[in-house]
Amino acid sequence: MRAPDISAWIGRSETLQDHVAREPFDRLAAMLDRAPEAAVIPPMGHLLCFLPGVVQSDIGSDGHPRRGGIVPPIDLPMRMAAGSRVSFHAPIPFGADVRRVSTIANVAEKNGRTGCLVFLTLRHSVFAGETLCITDEADIVFREKSGNAGPMPPGERREAQVSRSIDPTAALLFRFSALTYNAHRIHYDRDYAMKDEGYPGLVVHGPLLATLLMDHFRRHWPHDPVSHFEYGAQRPVFDLAPFTVNLVDTETGADVWAADGEGYVAMTGRIGVG
């Protein structure tokens, strides 16, 4: 393991409190070019809650908060959102006082294309009062600082029923970073992303791709209540060319995916309704 007895962290938890103000969600709606929500936060809106509030001196050179709190001392420099399994149990109204209980569900070490990988799964339970509203099992991958500049492996292409093109401008990426208080420099600092981490351009946030996929589904089926959303990253998306969000209807909702500027599947997902 990359840290001694890291499996001992499984089961550790922390609890955070927040208040759901309307204004950040109005700004999210503006970023998505849609009307503001009427009374409750949108599906995936919980990403705007419980934002990190570490002091500036605890921000690392990559823009992430330094390791601590519930995150184990994983001795790997790079971390990325890998995917999530989200269940929506009850709506969260504006003005609600909310609580998130986060528990380490699993820590696993693997070997991948870029070397050693450690996958951390955090199970978030979000409550409004005593009502469980959202369960979010989020996967975070930690890896070595290598492999970003190499060629990507062959990708997958799919035929969509409904597609929408997204222009990943620096302004879009910056606005989402601001909404989620995410200072990771690969999303807004081009010199850092290219020179320090070896990417060909700015990296589109995984949570932004997930938010755009959910928005794409809601534009297609605006009145269907979302019950769950499972998604996973397959390859990065950069700001070098427009990318697409896509869907195909299923009997229980839709299969959704984001395709990068070359048309290769970058994130896959499945949305259920009911």
N, C-alpha and C positions, 0 to 999 in steps of 0.2 A: 504494500500500500504506500501511497505518497505521504502519509502522515501516520504516526503510531496510533493503533487501535481506533481507526476512524469509524469502524462499524459501531462503536460504543455510542456514537452520536444519534443513532436511529432511535426514535421515540422522543427526543428532546423537542420542546415546544416553546413558543412565545406568544403573547397576546398583545395586540395593538388596538387602539381606539381611534375613531375618526368621526367627523361630522360631514354629511353629504350636502355640500352647498351646490346650488344650481349653476353658478357661473362657469366652473371648469367644463361642465357638460355642454353649455351653450357654445363655448369655444371649440370643443370637440366637434359639435355639429357644424360649426362654421368651417372647420378644417375639412370635413367630409362633404361640404357643399350640400347640406340638407337642413331642413327646418329643425329648430330646437325640440327636444323631447317635451311632452306635455306635463307629466307628473312623476315619472319614475325614470331611473337611469337606464340606458340601453343595455342590451346584452354585451358583455365584455367591458362595460363601463367601470367595473370594479378595478380595472387596471389604473384608474385615475385616483383611487383611494389608497390610504395607508402608504403614502409616498415617503421615501427615505429622508430623514432630517439630520443626517450626521453633520458635524461641524466641518468647515472647509479644510482644516488641518488634517482631517481623517480621510480626505479624498486622495486616492492613489494617482500615479502618473498617467494611468489609462482613463481616468475620470470616474472609475468605480469607487464606491466606499471601500476602505480597507477591510479585510476579512475580520469578522467578529460577530458577536451576537449568536444567532442560531446557526450561521454558516460554519461548517467545520474548517479546521486549518488545512485545507487542501493545498499542497505545494505545487500548484500549476498556475501559470500567470494569466491565462486567457479563459474567459467564461462567456457563454452565449446561451440564450433561451433556445431550447431544443423542441419544445412542444408542450401540450397540456391536454387534460381531460376535464372539461368544465360541465357541471350540472347546475341548472337554474331551477331552484325549488320554489322561490317566491320573489316578487318584485321588491326593489329597494326604492322607496319614495324619496324625493328631494326633502331635505330637512331632517332626515333620520340620523340618529346616533347609531353608529355601526361598530362592530367588534370583529376582529379577525384573529382566529386561533390558527397558528401555523405549526405544523409538526413535521419533523424529518421522517418520511416514510421509508426511504431507502437510500443507500450510498453504494455504488458499484463501480469497480475499476475494470476498464476494457482497453484493448489495443485497437487503434484505428488507422486510417490512411495518414493522419498527421502525427502518429505516435500514441503516447499514453493518454487515455481519456478517463475522466471520473464523472459519472452521472449522479446527480443529486436530485432526488424527488422530494418536493415539499407539498404537503397536503394542507391547503388553506380552507378553513371553514369560516364563512362570512355570515354574521348575524345582524339583523336589525332588531334591537330589543332582544327578545328571547327566540325570535323566529329565525331558523336557518334559511338563508336566502340563496347562497351559492356555495358549492364545493368545487375547488379548483386544485387538481393534482398537476403541479407544474414541474417539468424536467429542465434542469440546468446542466450544461456540459462544461467541464473544465478541461483544458488541454494545454499542451506545450505551445510555445511561441514559434511555430514552424509550419510550413506547408501552405501558407496563404498565397504565395506568389506562383505556385505551381499550377499546371493546367488542371481544370476540373475534369472528372471522369465523365464518360458519356451519360447523357441524361435521358429522361422519359418525356415523350410528347403525348398529349391527349386532345381529343376533339370535344369542344364544349358546346353546350346548348345555349348558354348566355355568357357573353364575355364583356368586360369593360376594361379599357386601357387607362393606366395610371402613369402620370409623369412624375418620377421621383425627384422632384426639384430639391435643392438644398433647403429651400424655405419650408417645404413639407416636412422634411426630416427634422429640421430645427424645431418646428412648431410641435411635433409629437414629442421630441425630447423635452421641450419645455412643459408640455401638459403632464408628462409622467415624471418630471424632475429627474430625468436620466442624463447624467453628464458623461456617459461613455463616449469617448472622443471619436470612435470610428464612425459615428453617425453624423458628425457636423464638422470635424477638423480634418480636411482632406490631406494636408501634409502629414499629420500623425497617422491617419489610416493607411496611406501609401508607403511612407518612409519607415515608420516604426513597426507596423503590423503587416506590411506586404500586400495589402489589398489593391486592386486596380482602381478603386474609387471609394466613395462613401458607401457604407453598408446600410441597407434598409432594415430597420428594426424588425425582429421576428414578431413582437407584439403588435406592431403597426400592420404587418401583413395579415395577422389574425383579425385585427379590427376591420381592415378593409374587406376581408372575406365575409365577415359577419354583416357588414354594411351592404355588400353585394347581394347577399341572400335576402336581407330585409327590403331592399329595393325591388327584388323579384317577387317576394311573398310578404308584403308589408303588414298583413293582418294575422299571420300565423305565429302563435306564441312559441318561442324557442325553448326546448327542454334541455338540450345538451349540445356540446360542441367539442369535438376531439380533433386535434390538429398536430402536425409534426413537420419540422423543417427537414428538407432534403439537400438544399444547396443555397448559398447566399444569393441575394439580389443586390445589385449595385445601382448607383444613380447614373449610369452611363447611357441608358436607353429606357424608354417606356416599357413597363411590364403589364401583364394582364391579370385580372381576377376573373375566375371562371366557375361555372356550376353546371351540373346535370341533375335534374330532379330524380328523386327516389321515392319509393312508396311511403317512407317515413320522414322525408325532408329533402336533403340534397347532398350530393358529393361536391365539394368545393376545392379549388386549388389556385395557387398563384403560379404563373409561368414567368420566367425571367425574360430579359430583352432578346434572348435567342430562341425563346419559345419552349425552353425546358422547364419541367415541373420543379418548383422551388419549395413549395409548401403544400401539403395535402391536408384535407380536413373532411369531416362529416358532421352535418348539422341535423339534429332531430327536432321535431315539433310535437306539440301535444301537451 
